[in-house]
Amino acid sequence: MVTGTHWGQRDRLRLDIMVAARQRLTDGGFIALTMRDVAEDAGVSEDTFASFFRGAEDLFATLFAQRLDDFHAEIAPACRVAETGEQVIATVATAYLDVYRVFGRELNIWALVLGDHPAAGDIARPLVEASERVLATVGAALARTAKRPVTPDEMRLTLPFVWATITGLAEHVTGGRQLLHACSWEQLLDFTARTLVAGLDARRDHESQE
């Protein structure tokens, strides 16, 4: 147990658990995130583990939020200087492949943390906040590079559409279905980015003429 320990020690124990869990997740996927195995790898008791995380889903969501913050730090500089929407989408989609390989293929954490899980709100909050930071940066870059001004209502619909497309690309490539098609990742990404941006621009042009 960690009751009565100094905060510095608690922080170190939590970090040890996170490091051990991240390695297990990378090597063995979500199924490897058992309390017993992670605790053993971190050199702590299962009671100590339980004092920080409610279970595997809580731990996974925490690791995912941390990874999204790292992802955000990776894409933010490029998004700030991108000259076209195509560049924004290509940057984000390419960087997201590594995130999706670990966090996207085995568990729909959103269905758990935003559903009927007894601690859904507490577990979801850091993950939602990390996701909102990513989407805010992507949205700002898309708005800045658009040919016409983007209204808040347009961006409210644009972001989930773009993000669903990026997630679909990641699933297609990391799930093996790309072997069914005679095109490279670069070709698919270029086509997707150009089609998305052209479609969004055309829609804004059409609405501005109504």
Rosetta constraint file for C-alpha pairs under 8 A:
AtomPair CA 1 CA 45 HARMONIC 7.24 0.50
AtomPair CA 1 CA 47 HARMONIC 5.61 0.50
AtomPair CA 1 CA 48 HARMONIC 4.84 0.50
AtomPair CA 1 CA 51 HARMONIC 7.54 0.50
AtomPair CA 2 CA 10 HARMONIC 6.97 0.50
AtomPair CA 2 CA 48 HARMONIC 5.96 0.50
AtomPair CA 2 CA 51 HARMONIC 7.43 0.50
AtomPair CA 5 CA 9 HARMONIC 6.33 0.50
AtomPair CA 5 CA 10 HARMONIC 6.61 0.50
AtomPair CA 6 CA 10 HARMONIC 6.36 0.50
AtomPair CA 7 CA 11 HARMONIC 6.09 0.50
AtomPair CA 8 CA 12 HARMONIC 6.27 0.50
AtomPair CA 9 CA 13 HARMONIC 6.14 0.50
AtomPair CA 10 CA 14 HARMONIC 6.11 0.50
AtomPair CA 11 CA 15 HARMONIC 6.11 0.50
AtomPair CA 12 CA 16 HARMONIC 6.15 0.50
AtomPair CA 13 CA 17 HARMONIC 6.31 0.50
AtomPair CA 13 CA 44 HARMONIC 7.68 0.50
AtomPair CA 14 CA 18 HARMONIC 6.21 0.50
AtomPair CA 14 CA 52 HARMONIC 6.86 0.50
AtomPair CA 15 CA 19 HARMONIC 6.08 0.50
AtomPair CA 16 CA 20 HARMONIC 6.18 0.50
AtomPair CA 16 CA 42 HARMONIC 5.34 0.50
AtomPair CA 16 CA 43 HARMONIC 7.97 0.50
AtomPair CA 17 CA 21 HARMONIC 5.99 0.50
AtomPair CA 17 CA 38 HARMONIC 6.70 0.50
AtomPair CA 17 CA 39 HARMONIC 6.68 0.50
AtomPair CA 17 CA 41 HARMONIC 7.92 0.50
AtomPair CA 17 CA 42 HARMONIC 5.15 0.50
AtomPair CA 17 CA 44 HARMONIC 7.96 0.50
AtomPair CA 17 CA 49 HARMONIC 7.26 0.50
AtomPair CA 18 CA 22 HARMONIC 5.98 0.50
AtomPair CA 18 CA 59 HARMONIC 7.93 0.50
AtomPair CA 18 CA 63 HARMONIC 7.23 0.50
AtomPair CA 19 CA 23 HARMONIC 6.38 0.50
AtomPair CA 19 CA 42 HARMONIC 7.66 0.50
AtomPair CA 20 CA 24 HARMONIC 6.30 0.50
AtomPair CA 20 CA 38 HARMONIC 5.98 0.50
AtomPair CA 20 CA 41 HARMONIC 5.77 0.50
AtomPair CA 20 CA 42 HARMONIC 5.43 0.50
AtomPair CA 21 CA 25 HARMONIC 6.00 0.50
AtomPair CA 21 CA 33 HARMONIC 6.39 0.50
AtomPair CA 21 CA 38 HARMONIC 5.65 0.50
AtomPair CA 21 CA 59 HARMONIC 7.86 0.50
AtomPair CA 22 CA 26 HARMONIC 6.11 0.50
AtomPair CA 22 CA 63 HARMONIC 6.95 0.50
AtomPair CA 23 CA 27 HARMONIC 6.10 0.50
AtomPair CA 24 CA 28 HARMONIC 5.60 0.50
AtomPair CA 24 CA 29 HARMONIC 6.93 0.50
AtomPair CA 24 CA 32 HARMONIC 5.80 0.50
AtomPair CA 24 CA 33 HARMONIC 6.48 0.50
AtomPair CA 24 CA 38 HARMONIC 7.41 0.50
AtomPair CA 25 CA 29 HARMONIC 4.43 0.50
AtomPair CA 25 CA 30 HARMONIC 5.67 0.50
AtomPair CA 25 CA 31 HARMONIC 7.94 0.50
AtomPair CA 25 CA 32 HARMONIC 6.18 0.50
AtomPair CA 25 CA 33 HARMONIC 6.40 0.50
AtomPair CA 25 CA 102 HARMONIC 7.17 0.50
AtomPair CA 26 CA 102 HARMONIC 6.17 0.50
AtomPair CA 28 CA 32 HARMONIC 5.24 0.50
AtomPair CA 29 CA 33 HARMONIC 7.49 0.50
AtomPair CA 29 CA 102 HARMONIC 6.95 0.50
AtomPair CA 29 CA 106 HARMONIC 7.34 0.50
AtomPair CA 30 CA 56 HARMONIC 7.98 0.50
AtomPair CA 30 CA 60 HARMONIC 7.58 0.50
AtomPair CA 30 CA 106 HARMONIC 6.71 0.50
AtomPair CA 30 CA 107 HARMONIC 7.27 0.50
AtomPair CA 32 CA 37 HARMONIC 7.59 0.50
AtomPair CA 33 CA 37 HARMONIC 7.13 0.50
AtomPair CA 33 CA 38 HARMONIC 6.31 0.50
AtomPair CA 33 CA 56 HARMONIC 5.79 0.50
AtomPair CA 33 CA 60 HARMONIC 7.89 0.50
AtomPair CA 34 CA 38 HARMONIC 6.05 0.50
AtomPair CA 34 CA 56 HARMONIC 6.36 0.50
AtomPair CA 35 CA 39 HARMONIC 5.87 0.50
AtomPair CA 35 CA 46 HARMONIC 6.38 0.50
AtomPair CA 35 CA 49 HARMONIC 6.93 0.50
AtomPair CA 35 CA 50 HARMONIC 7.97 0.50
AtomPair CA 35 CA 55 HARMONIC 6.94 0.50
AtomPair CA 35 CA 56 HARMONIC 6.98 0.50
AtomPair CA 36 CA 40 HARMONIC 6.10 0.50
AtomPair CA 36 CA 46 HARMONIC 6.12 0.50
AtomPair CA 37 CA 41 HARMONIC 6.16 0.50
AtomPair CA 38 CA 42 HARMONIC 6.09 0.50
AtomPair CA 39 CA 43 HARMONIC 6.04 0.50
AtomPair CA 39 CA 44 HARMONIC 5.12 0.50
AtomPair CA 39 CA 45 HARMONIC 5.81 0.50
AtomPair CA 39 CA 46 HARMONIC 5.72 0.50
AtomPair CA 39 CA 48 HARMONIC 7.94 0.50
AtomPair CA 39 CA 49 HARMONIC 6.09 0.50
AtomPair CA 40 CA 44 HARMONIC 6.15 0.50
AtomPair CA 40 CA 45 HARMONIC 7.12 0.50
AtomPair CA 44 CA 48 HARMONIC 6.19 0.50
AtomPair CA 44 CA 49 HARMONIC 6.99 0.50
AtomPair CA 45 CA 49 HARMONIC 6.43 0.50
AtomPair CA 46 CA 50 HARMONIC 6.13 0.50
AtomPair CA 47 CA 51 HARMONIC 6.27 0.50
AtomPair CA 48 CA 52 HARMONIC 6.97 0.50
AtomPair CA 49 CA 53 HARMONIC 6.19 0.50
AtomPair CA 50 CA 54 HARMONIC 5.82 0.50
AtomPair CA 50 CA 55 HARMONIC 7.18 0.50
AtomPair CA 53 CA 58 HARMONIC 5.91 0.50
AtomPair CA 53 CA 59 HARMONIC 5.94 0.50
AtomPair CA 54 CA 58 HARMONIC 5.83 0.50
AtomPair CA 54 CA 59 HARMONIC 7.60 0.50
AtomPair CA 55 CA 59 HARMONIC 6.31 0.50
AtomPair CA 56 CA 60 HARMONIC 5.95 0.50
AtomPair CA 57 CA 61 HARMONIC 6.06 0.50
AtomPair CA 57 CA 109 HARMONIC 7.32 0.50
AtomPair CA 57 CA 112 HARMONIC 7.86 0.50
AtomPair CA 58 CA 62 HARMONIC 6.21 0.50
AtomPair CA 58 CA 123 HARMONIC 5.74 0.50
AtomPair CA 59 CA 63 HARMONIC 6.20 0.50
AtomPair CA 60 CA 64 HARMONIC 6.02 0.50
AtomPair CA 60 CA 109 HARMONIC 7.98 0.50
AtomPair CA 61 CA 65 HARMONIC 6.12 0.50
AtomPair CA 61 CA 109 HARMONIC 6.84 0.50
AtomPair CA 61 CA 123 HARMONIC 6.75 0.50
AtomPair CA 61 CA 124 HARMONIC 7.18 0.50
AtomPair CA 61 CA 127 HARMONIC 6.33 0.50
AtomPair CA 62 CA 66 HARMONIC 6.29 0.50
AtomPair CA 62 CA 123 HARMONIC 7.56 0.50
AtomPair CA 62 CA 126 HARMONIC 7.13 0.50
AtomPair CA 62 CA 127 HARMONIC 6.88 0.50
AtomPair CA 63 CA 67 HARMONIC 6.12 0.50
AtomPair CA 64 CA 68 HARMONIC 6.10 0.50
AtomPair CA 64 CA 103 HARMONIC 6.62 0.50
AtomPair CA 64 CA 127 HARMONIC 6.86 0.50
AtomPair CA 65 CA 69 HARMONIC 6.33 0.50
AtomPair CA 65 CA 126 HARMONIC 6.07 0.50
AtomPair CA 65 CA 127 HARMONIC 4.47 0.50
AtomPair CA 65 CA 128 HARMONIC 7.83 0.50
AtomPair CA 65 CA 130 HARMONIC 5.60 0.50
AtomPair CA 65 CA 131 HARMONIC 7.54 0.50
AtomPair CA 66 CA 70 HARMONIC 6.43 0.50
AtomPair CA 66 CA 130 HARMONIC 7.69 0.50
AtomPair CA 67 CA 71 HARMONIC 6.05 0.50
AtomPair CA 67 CA 99 HARMONIC 7.23 0.50
AtomPair CA 68 CA 72 HARMONIC 5.96 0.50
AtomPair CA 68 CA 99 HARMONIC 7.77 0.50
AtomPair CA 68 CA 130 HARMONIC 5.96 0.50
AtomPair CA 68 CA 131 HARMONIC 6.71 0.50
AtomPair CA 68 CA 134 HARMONIC 7.39 0.50
AtomPair CA 69 CA 73 HARMONIC 6.25 0.50
AtomPair CA 69 CA 130 HARMONIC 5.86 0.50
AtomPair CA 69 CA 133 HARMONIC 7.97 0.50
AtomPair CA 69 CA 134 HARMONIC 7.74 0.50
AtomPair CA 70 CA 74 HARMONIC 6.28 0.50
AtomPair CA 71 CA 75 HARMONIC 6.33 0.50
AtomPair CA 71 CA 95 HARMONIC 7.25 0.50
AtomPair CA 71 CA 96 HARMONIC 7.43 0.50
AtomPair CA 71 CA 99 HARMONIC 7.62 0.50
AtomPair CA 71 CA 134 HARMONIC 7.95 0.50
AtomPair CA 72 CA 76 HARMONIC 5.75 0.50
AtomPair CA 72 CA 133 HARMONIC 7.29 0.50
AtomPair CA 72 CA 134 HARMONIC 5.43 0.50
AtomPair CA 72 CA 137 HARMONIC 7.99 0.50
AtomPair CA 73 CA 77 HARMONIC 7.50 0.50
AtomPair CA 74 CA 78 HARMONIC 7.96 0.50
AtomPair CA 74 CA 95 HARMONIC 7.78 0.50
AtomPair CA 75 CA 79 HARMONIC 6.06 0.50
AtomPair CA 75 CA 91 HARMONIC 6.83 0.50
AtomPair CA 75 CA 92 HARMONIC 6.30 0.50
AtomPair CA 75 CA 95 HARMONIC 7.28 0.50
AtomPair CA 76 CA 80 HARMONIC 6.17 0.50
AtomPair CA 76 CA 137 HARMONIC 6.53 0.50
AtomPair CA 77 CA 81 HARMONIC 6.69 0.50
AtomPair CA 78 CA 82 HARMONIC 5.87 0.50
AtomPair CA 78 CA 88 HARMONIC 7.59 0.50
AtomPair CA 78 CA 91 HARMONIC 7.19 0.50
AtomPair CA 79 CA 88 HARMONIC 5.71 0.50
AtomPair CA 79 CA 91 HARMONIC 7.62 0.50
AtomPair CA 79 CA 137 HARMONIC 7.16 0.50
AtomPair CA 79 CA 138 HARMONIC 6.84 0.50
AtomPair CA 79 CA 141 HARMONIC 5.56 0.50
AtomPair CA 80 CA 141 HARMONIC 6.32 0.50
AtomPair CA 82 CA 87 HARMONIC 5.87 0.50
AtomPair CA 82 CA 88 HARMONIC 6.03 0.50
AtomPair CA 82 CA 141 HARMONIC 7.29 0.50
AtomPair CA 82 CA 145 HARMONIC 7.59 0.50
AtomPair CA 83 CA 87 HARMONIC 6.89 0.50
AtomPair CA 83 CA 145 HARMONIC 6.11 0.50
AtomPair CA 84 CA 88 HARMONIC 6.62 0.50
AtomPair CA 84 CA 142 HARMONIC 7.89 0.50
AtomPair CA 84 CA 145 HARMONIC 5.12 0.50
AtomPair CA 84 CA 146 HARMONIC 7.40 0.50
AtomPair CA 85 CA 89 HARMONIC 6.27 0.50
AtomPair CA 85 CA 141 HARMONIC 7.43 0.50
AtomPair CA 85 CA 142 HARMONIC 5.47 0.50
AtomPair CA 85 CA 145 HARMONIC 5.53 0.50
AtomPair CA 85 CA 146 HARMONIC 6.61 0.50
AtomPair CA 85 CA 193 HARMONIC 7.63 0.50
AtomPair CA 85 CA 197 HARMONIC 6.15 0.50
AtomPair CA 86 CA 90 HARMONIC 6.05 0.50
AtomPair CA 86 CA 190 HARMONIC 7.70 0.50
AtomPair CA 86 CA 193 HARMONIC 4.91 0.50
AtomPair CA 86 CA 194 HARMONIC 5.91 0.50
AtomPair CA 86 CA 197 HARMONIC 6.49 0.50
AtomPair CA 87 CA 91 HARMONIC 6.01 0.50
AtomPair CA 87 CA 193 HARMONIC 7.86 0.50
AtomPair CA 88 CA 92 HARMONIC 6.22 0.50
AtomPair CA 88 CA 138 HARMONIC 7.27 0.50
AtomPair CA 88 CA 141 HARMONIC 6.71 0.50
AtomPair CA 88 CA 142 HARMONIC 6.86 0.50
AtomPair CA 89 CA 93 HARMONIC 5.84 0.50
AtomPair CA 89 CA 166 HARMONIC 7.91 0.50
AtomPair CA 89 CA 193 HARMONIC 5.89 0.50
AtomPair CA 90 CA 94 HARMONIC 5.97 0.50
AtomPair CA 90 CA 189 HARMONIC 6.48 0.50
AtomPair CA 90 CA 190 HARMONIC 7.32 0.50
AtomPair CA 90 CA 193 HARMONIC 6.51 0.50
AtomPair CA 91 CA 95 HARMONIC 6.26 0.50
AtomPair CA 92 CA 96 HARMONIC 6.02 0.50
AtomPair CA 92 CA 138 HARMONIC 7.89 0.50
AtomPair CA 92 CA 166 HARMONIC 7.96 0.50
AtomPair CA 93 CA 97 HARMONIC 6.61 0.50
AtomPair CA 93 CA 166 HARMONIC 5.46 0.50
AtomPair CA 93 CA 167 HARMONIC 7.92 0.50
AtomPair CA 93 CA 169 HARMONIC 7.65 0.50
AtomPair CA 93 CA 170 HARMONIC 7.45 0.50
AtomPair CA 93 CA 189 HARMONIC 7.91 0.50
AtomPair CA 95 CA 99 HARMONIC 7.41 0.50
AtomPair CA 96 CA 100 HARMONIC 6.08 0.50
AtomPair CA 96 CA 166 HARMONIC 7.92 0.50
AtomPair CA 96 CA 170 HARMONIC 7.19 0.50
AtomPair CA 97 CA 101 HARMONIC 6.20 0.50
AtomPair CA 97 CA 170 HARMONIC 5.39 0.50
AtomPair CA 97 CA 174 HARMONIC 7.40 0.50
AtomPair CA 98 CA 102 HARMONIC 6.86 0.50
AtomPair CA 99 CA 103 HARMONIC 6.00 0.50
AtomPair CA 99 CA 104 HARMONIC 7.28 0.50
AtomPair CA 100 CA 104 HARMONIC 4.33 0.50
AtomPair CA 100 CA 105 HARMONIC 6.54 0.50
AtomPair CA 100 CA 167 HARMONIC 7.77 0.50
AtomPair CA 100 CA 170 HARMONIC 6.39 0.50
AtomPair CA 100 CA 171 HARMONIC 7.49 0.50
AtomPair CA 100 CA 174 HARMONIC 7.83 0.50
AtomPair CA 101 CA 105 HARMONIC 6.32 0.50
AtomPair CA 101 CA 170 HARMONIC 7.90 0.50
AtomPair CA 101 CA 174 HARMONIC 6.25 0.50
AtomPair CA 103 CA 107 HARMONIC 7.21 0.50
AtomPair CA 104 CA 108 HARMONIC 6.97 0.50
AtomPair CA 104 CA 171 HARMONIC 7.84 0.50
AtomPair CA 105 CA 171 HARMONIC 7.18 0.50
AtomPair CA 105 CA 175 HARMONIC 7.73 0.50
AtomPair CA 108 CA 112 HARMONIC 7.09 0.50
AtomPair CA 109 CA 113 HARMONIC 6.12 0.50
AtomPair CA 110 CA 114 HARMONIC 5.67 0.50
AtomPair CA 110 CA 115 HARMONIC 7.73 0.50
AtomPair CA 110 CA 124 HARMONIC 7.98 0.50
AtomPair CA 111 CA 115 HARMONIC 5.60 0.50
AtomPair CA 112 CA 116 HARMONIC 7.01 0.50
AtomPair CA 112 CA 117 HARMONIC 6.01 0.50
AtomPair CA 112 CA 120 HARMONIC 7.00 0.50
AtomPair CA 113 CA 117 HARMONIC 6.32 0.50
AtomPair CA 113 CA 119 HARMONIC 7.77 0.50
AtomPair CA 113 CA 120 HARMONIC 4.42 0.50
AtomPair CA 113 CA 121 HARMONIC 6.81 0.50
AtomPair CA 113 CA 123 HARMONIC 6.17 0.50
AtomPair CA 113 CA 124 HARMONIC 5.05 0.50
AtomPair CA 114 CA 120 HARMONIC 5.86 0.50
AtomPair CA 114 CA 121 HARMONIC 7.09 0.50
AtomPair CA 114 CA 124 HARMONIC 6.63 0.50
AtomPair CA 115 CA 120 HARMONIC 6.60 0.50
AtomPair CA 116 CA 120 HARMONIC 6.72 0.50
AtomPair CA 119 CA 123 HARMONIC 6.18 0.50
AtomPair CA 120 CA 124 HARMONIC 5.78 0.50
AtomPair CA 121 CA 125 HARMONIC 6.09 0.50
AtomPair CA 122 CA 126 HARMONIC 8.00 0.50
AtomPair CA 123 CA 127 HARMONIC 7.54 0.50
AtomPair CA 124 CA 128 HARMONIC 5.86 0.50
AtomPair CA 125 CA 129 HARMONIC 6.11 0.50
AtomPair CA 126 CA 130 HARMONIC 6.10 0.50
AtomPair CA 127 CA 131 HARMONIC 6.16 0.50
AtomPair CA 128 CA 132 HARMONIC 6.09 0.50
AtomPair CA 129 CA 133 HARMONIC 6.37 0.50
AtomPair CA 130 CA 134 HARMONIC 6.55 0.50
AtomPair CA 131 CA 135 HARMONIC 6.20 0.50
AtomPair CA 132 CA 136 HARMONIC 5.93 0.50
AtomPair CA 133 CA 137 HARMONIC 6.36 0.50
AtomPair CA 134 CA 138 HARMONIC 6.29 0.50
AtomPair CA 135 CA 139 HARMONIC 5.82 0.50
AtomPair CA 135 CA 159 HARMONIC 7.02 0.50
AtomPair CA 136 CA 140 HARMONIC 6.05 0.50
AtomPair CA 137 CA 141 HARMONIC 6.26 0.50
AtomPair CA 138 CA 142 HARMONIC 6.18 0.50
AtomPair CA 138 CA 159 HARMONIC 7.98 0.50
AtomPair CA 139 CA 143 HARMONIC 6.05 0.50
AtomPair CA 139 CA 155 HARMONIC 6.89 0.50
AtomPair CA 139 CA 159 HARMONIC 6.48 0.50
AtomPair CA 140 CA 144 HARMONIC 6.05 0.50
AtomPair CA 141 CA 145 HARMONIC 6.21 0.50
AtomPair CA 142 CA 146 HARMONIC 6.00 0.50
AtomPair CA 143 CA 149 HARMONIC 6.91 0.50
AtomPair CA 143 CA 150 HARMONIC 5.71 0.50
AtomPair CA 143 CA 155 HARMONIC 7.86 0.50
AtomPair CA 146 CA 150 HARMONIC 7.28 0.50
AtomPair CA 146 CA 201 HARMONIC 7.22 0.50
AtomPair CA 147 CA 201 HARMONIC 6.77 0.50
AtomPair CA 148 CA 201 HARMONIC 7.47 0.50
AtomPair CA 148 CA 204 HARMONIC 7.20 0.50
AtomPair CA 148 CA 205 HARMONIC 7.92 0.50
AtomPair CA 150 CA 154 HARMONIC 6.14 0.50
AtomPair CA 150 CA 155 HARMONIC 6.57 0.50
AtomPair CA 151 CA 155 HARMONIC 6.34 0.50
AtomPair CA 152 CA 156 HARMONIC 6.05 0.50
AtomPair CA 153 CA 157 HARMONIC 6.73 0.50
AtomPair CA 154 CA 158 HARMONIC 5.97 0.50
AtomPair CA 155 CA 159 HARMONIC 5.91 0.50
AtomPair CA 156 CA 160 HARMONIC 7.46 0.50
AtomPair CA 157 CA 161 HARMONIC 6.45 0.50
AtomPair CA 158 CA 162 HARMONIC 6.05 0.50
AtomPair CA 158 CA 200 HARMONIC 7.96 0.50
AtomPair CA 159 CA 163 HARMONIC 5.93 0.50
AtomPair CA 160 CA 164 HARMONIC 5.86 0.50
AtomPair CA 161 CA 165 HARMONIC 6.32 0.50
AtomPair CA 162 CA 166 HARMONIC 6.27 0.50
AtomPair CA 162 CA 196 HARMONIC 7.60 0.50
AtomPair CA 163 CA 167 HARMONIC 6.08 0.50
AtomPair CA 164 CA 168 HARMONIC 6.03 0.50
AtomPair CA 165 CA 169 HARMONIC 6.21 0.50
AtomPair CA 166 CA 170 HARMONIC 6.32 0.50
AtomPair CA 167 CA 171 HARMONIC 6.20 0.50
AtomPair CA 168 CA 172 HARMONIC 6.08 0.50
AtomPair CA 169 CA 173 HARMONIC 6.20 0.50
AtomPair CA 170 CA 174 HARMONIC 5.87 0.50
AtomPair CA 170 CA 175 HARMONIC 7.92 0.50
AtomPair CA 171 CA 175 HARMONIC 5.40 0.50
AtomPair CA 172 CA 176 HARMONIC 6.51 0.50
AtomPair CA 172 CA 177 HARMONIC 5.40 0.50
AtomPair CA 172 CA 178 HARMONIC 6.02 0.50
AtomPair CA 173 CA 177 HARMONIC 6.41 0.50
AtomPair CA 173 CA 178 HARMONIC 5.41 0.50
AtomPair CA 173 CA 185 HARMONIC 7.59 0.50
AtomPair CA 177 CA 181 HARMONIC 7.60 0.50
AtomPair CA 178 CA 182 HARMONIC 7.85 0.50
AtomPair CA 178 CA 183 HARMONIC 7.75 0.50
AtomPair CA 183 CA 187 HARMONIC 6.13 0.50
AtomPair CA 183 CA 188 HARMONIC 6.57 0.50
AtomPair CA 184 CA 188 HARMONIC 6.23 0.50
AtomPair CA 185 CA 189 HARMONIC 5.91 0.50
AtomPair CA 186 CA 190 HARMONIC 6.01 0.50
AtomPair CA 187 CA 191 HARMONIC 6.17 0.50
AtomPair CA 188 CA 192 HARMONIC 6.06 0.50
AtomPair CA 189 CA 193 HARMONIC 5.99 0.50
AtomPair CA 190 CA 194 HARMONIC 6.11 0.50
AtomPair CA 191 CA 195 HARMONIC 5.98 0.50
AtomPair CA 192 CA 196 HARMONIC 6.00 0.50
AtomPair CA 193 CA 197 HARMONIC 6.17 0.50
AtomPair CA 194 CA 198 HARMONIC 5.92 0.50
AtomPair CA 195 CA 199 HARMONIC 5.93 0.50
AtomPair CA 196 CA 200 HARMONIC 6.15 0.50
AtomPair CA 197 CA 201 HARMONIC 6.04 0.50
AtomPair CA 198 CA 202 HARMONIC 5.98 0.50
AtomPair CA 199 CA 203 HARMONIC 6.13 0.50
AtomPair CA 200 CA 204 HARMONIC 6.34 0.50
AtomPair CA 201 CA 205 HARMONIC 6.19 0.50
AtomPair CA 202 CA 206 HARMONIC 6.12 0.50
AtomPair CA 203 CA 207 HARMONIC 6.17 0.50
AtomPair CA 204 CA 208 HARMONIC 6.04 0.50
AtomPair CA 205 CA 209 HARMONIC 6.46 0.50
AtomPair CA 206 CA 210 HARMONIC 6.63 0.50
